[in-house]
């Protein structure tokens, strides 16, 4: 079966998480820039404002040359910081998107819908975790299908038992009580099983009491 393509309208799917990642990336870049500025300007000002021998005039000229072009360097650094910030949003989108899909899938499971599965895009992260969730749901759904079959067998056995005892004449009150208890237990089991929505084959409806 061809896999349905998933499109997301916004890059900010889990805003709090993505803004925290964005702020962390920008914070690291700003810290790096401050340390870079300290490492550059401290030697420059030491050269310009200290009494150096005449043969150090080349260093002073280099310092003045750097100060003349520094604005272009800082513009480049600002552009890099902005681009890295945008890239952090793009990268976090590949993580936030799967987390959003995991939440939606688990919400469906909590409402009894076991036919839901995690569907991720081609370039999303956390695919291994999504596959693990899907495998767990497949196994759980298989067990519930088996439980439905066993509940059907229990119903048939209970009906055959009632027919057998009815054919043997009047039943004792103790036997009627036990048969009634068995019927109620099977009905409650059906009610629990019918809470879950399974993929094909469809789970049977709750039988009338």
C-alpha positions as CSV (number, residue, x, y, z in Angstrom):
1,X,0.0,0.0,0.0
2,X,1.4,3.4,-0.9
3,X,2.3,5.5,2.0
4,X,0.3,8.7,2.4
5,X,2.4,11.9,2.3
6,X,2.2,14.0,5.3
7,X,2.3,17.8,5.0
8,X,2.6,20.2,7.9
9,X,1.4,23.7,7.7
10,X,3.6,25.3,10.3
11,X,7.2,24.9,11.3
12,X,6.3,25.7,14.9
13,X,4.4,22.6,15.9
14,X,5.5,22.4,19.5
15,X,6.2,26.0,20.1
16,X,7.6,25.8,23.6
17,X,10.1,23.1,22.8
18,X,11.2,24.7,19.5
19,X,11.6,28.2,21.0
20,X,13.7,26.7,23.8
21,X,16.0,25.0,21.2
22,X,16.1,28.3,19.3
23,X,17.0,30.3,22.4
24,X,19.7,27.7,23.3
25,X,21.3,27.9,19.9
26,X,21.2,31.7,19.8
27,X,22.5,31.8,23.3
28,X,25.5,29.6,22.4
29,X,26.2,31.7,19.3
30,X,26.1,35.0,21.2
31,X,28.3,33.6,23.9
32,X,30.8,32.4,21.3
33,X,30.7,35.9,19.6
34,X,31.4,37.6,22.9
35,X,34.3,35.4,23.6
36,X,35.5,36.0,20.0
37,X,35.2,39.8,20.5
38,X,37.1,39.6,23.8
39,X,39.8,37.5,22.1
40,X,40.2,40.0,19.2
41,X,39.7,43.4,20.9
42,X,41.9,42.8,23.9
43,X,45.1,42.3,21.9
44,X,44.2,45.1,19.5
45,X,43.6,47.7,22.3
46,X,46.8,46.4,24.0
47,X,48.7,47.2,20.8
48,X,47.1,50.6,20.2
49,X,47.2,52.0,23.7
50,X,50.5,50.7,25.0
51,X,53.9,52.1,24.5
52,X,55.4,49.8,21.9
53,X,58.9,50.2,20.3
54,X,59.1,51.8,16.9
55,X,59.7,48.5,15.2
56,X,56.1,47.5,16.2
57,X,54.6,50.0,13.9
58,X,53.5,47.2,11.6
59,X,51.4,45.7,14.4
60,X,49.7,49.1,14.9
61,X,49.0,49.4,11.2
62,X,47.5,45.9,11.2
63,X,45.3,46.8,14.2
64,X,44.1,50.0,12.5
65,X,43.4,48.0,9.4
66,X,41.3,45.5,11.3
67,X,39.3,48.3,13.0
68,X,38.6,49.7,9.6
69,X,37.0,46.5,8.3
70,X,35.5,45.2,11.5
71,X,32.0,46.3,10.7
72,X,31.9,43.9,7.7
73,X,33.1,41.1,9.9
74,X,30.4,41.7,12.5
75,X,27.8,41.9,9.8
76,X,28.9,38.5,8.5
77,X,28.7,37.1,12.1
78,X,25.2,38.6,12.5
79,X,24.1,36.9,9.3
80,X,25.6,33.6,10.4
81,X,23.8,33.9,13.8
82,X,20.4,34.6,12.0
83,X,20.9,31.7,9.6
84,X,21.8,29.3,12.5
85,X,18.7,30.5,14.3
86,X,16.5,29.7,11.3
87,X,18.3,26.4,10.9
88,X,17.6,25.5,14.5
89,X,13.8,26.1,13.9
90,X,14.1,23.9,10.8
91,X,15.9,21.1,12.6
92,X,13.7,21.2,15.7
93,X,10.7,20.9,13.3
94,X,12.0,17.4,12.4
95,X,11.9,16.5,16.1
96,X,8.8,18.4,17.2
97,X,6.8,17.0,14.3
98,X,7.3,13.3,15.3
99,X,6.7,14.2,19.0
100,X,3.3,15.8,17.9
101,X,2.5,12.6,16.0
102,X,3.4,10.4,19.0
103,X,1.1,12.5,21.2
104,X,-1.8,12.3,18.8
105,X,-1.3,8.5,18.4
106,X,-1.2,7.9,22.1
107,X,-4.3,10.1,22.6
108,X,-6.1,7.8,20.1
109,X,-5.0,4.8,22.0
110,X,-6.2,6.2,25.3
111,X,-9.6,6.6,23.7
112,X,-9.6,2.9,22.7
113,X,-8.5,3.4,19.0
114,X,-5.9,0.8,18.4
115,X,-6.1,1.2,14.6
116,X,-4.0,4.4,14.7
117,X,-0.3,4.3,13.8
118,X,2.5,6.7,13.8
119,X,3.2,8.2,10.4
120,X,6.3,10.2,9.9
121,X,7.7,12.1,7.0
122,X,10.8,11.0,5.1
123,X,13.3,13.3,6.8
124,X,11.8,13.3,10.3
125,X,13.9,12.2,13.2
126,X,12.9,9.6,15.9
127,X,11.8,7.1,13.3
128,X,13.1,4.2,15.3
129,X,10.9,5.2,18.2
130,X,7.9,5.6,15.9
131,X,8.5,2.1,14.5
132,X,8.7,0.7,18.1
133,X,5.4,2.3,19.0
134,X,3.8,0.8,15.8
135,X,5.2,-2.6,16.6
136,X,3.8,-2.4,20.1
137,X,0.4,-1.4,18.8
138,X,0.5,-4.3,16.2
139,X,1.2,-6.8,19.0
140,X,-1.4,-5.4,21.3
141,X,-4.0,-5.4,18.5
142,X,-3.1,-9.0,17.7
143,X,-3.7,-10.0,21.3
144,X,-7.0,-8.2,21.4
145,X,-8.1,-9.9,18.2
146,X,-7.2,-13.2,19.9
147,X,-9.1,-12.2,23.0
148,X,-12.2,-11.4,20.9
149,X,-12.0,-14.9,19.3
150,X,-11.7,-16.5,22.7
151,X,-14.6,-14.5,24.0
152,X,-16.7,-15.8,21.1
153,X,-15.7,-19.3,22.0
154,X,-16.6,-18.7,25.6
155,X,-20.1,-17.5,24.5
156,X,-20.6,-20.5,22.4
157,X,-19.5,-22.8,25.2
158,X,-21.8,-21.0,27.6
159,X,-24.8,-21.4,25.2
160,X,-24.0,-25.1,24.7
161,X,-23.8,-25.6,28.5
162,X,-27.1,-23.9,29.1
163,X,-28.8,-25.9,26.3
164,X,-27.3,-29.1,27.8
165,X,-28.6,-28.5,31.3
166,X,-32.0,-27.3,30.0
167,X,-32.3,-30.6,28.1
168,X,-31.8,-32.5,31.3
169,X,-34.8,-31.1,33.0
170,X,-35.2,-28.6,35.9
171,X,-31.9,-27.0,37.1
172,X,-30.9,-26.4,40.7
173,X,-30.8,-22.8,41.9
174,X,-27.0,-23.2,42.4
175,X,-26.5,-24.2,38.8
176,X,-28.7,-21.3,37.6
177,X,-26.7,-18.9,39.7
178,X,-23.4,-20.2,38.3
179,X,-24.6,-20.0,34.8
180,X,-25.9,-16.5,35.3
181,X,-22.6,-15.5,36.8
182,X,-20.8,-17.0,33.8
183,X,-23.0,-15.1,31.4
184,X,-22.4,-11.8,33.3
185,X,-18.7,-12.3,33.2
186,X,-18.7,-13.0,29.5
187,X,-20.8,-9.9,28.9
188,X,-18.4,-7.7,31.0
189,X,-15.5,-9.1,29.0
190,X,-17.2,-8.2,25.8
191,X,-17.9,-4.7,27.1
192,X,-14.2,-4.2,27.9
193,X,-13.1,-5.6,24.5
194,X,-15.6,-3.5,22.6
195,X,-14.1,-0.4,24.1
196,X,-11.2,-0.9,21.7
197,X,-11.5,0.0,18.0
198,X,-9.4,-2.5,16.0
199,X,-8.5,-2.6,12.4
200,X,-9.8,-5.3,10.1
201,X,-11.3,-7.7,11.1
202,X,-13.7,-5.5,13.0
203,X,-14.3,-6.3,16.6
204,X,-17.9,-7.5,17.3
205,X,-20.5,-5.3,18.9
206,X,-21.6,-5.8,22.5
207,X,-24.3,-8.5,22.6
208,X,-27.6,-7.5,24.1
209,X,-28.3,-8.7,27.6
